[in-house]
């Protein structure tokens, strides 16, 4: 635990953290980038998950999936980079916040679910044929719930 405390202290004095604490405009912009990243991540993921579960059957997965996946990946990158930077403003407080722990755990589970989906031949087959198996639908439902849970946990951080 001491190493984690030392890391939090080091992050808190990082020049980027000091800049965000000193400039409300910089903090506002980085926070906005984090929110935009979340929107670009969760929106496309939930749309793709709903399509895999059977919504909008007239829209082919083979056309939707690559676009939505790429937008979501870009959003994930923005959200992670901006979120990590925001974390440095008050690292010790975030580490002590149970909602932050839940958010990280849900992100880890959501990313693991993505890895399982992409390694699953049935998932790749669903994207090519527009026919999702029960397992693919279950994984899509888990994905949607996990990412919405990440957003809820993120909002909870400010209230915990």
Number of C-alpha atoms within 10 A of each C-alpha: 6 7 8 12 13 12 13 20 15 12 20 19 14 13 11 16 19 14 15 20 17 11 10 11 12 14 19 12 13 20 18 14 18 24 18 16 25 23 18 22 24 23 19 21 24 20 17 25 23 17 22 27 20 14 12 13 12 9 11 14 22 15 11 15 20 13 14 20 15 15 20 23 18 15 24 20 17 21 24 14 16 21 18 13 20 19 19 23 22 16 22 18 11 17 15 11 16 13 21 22 16 18 22 14 15 20 18 14 17 21 15 13 17 16 11 13 18 12 11 13 12 17 23 16 15 17 19 15 12 19 18 22 15 12 13 22 20 15 20 25 16 17 25 21 15 22 23 18 17 25 17 14 23 17 14 16 16 11 9 11
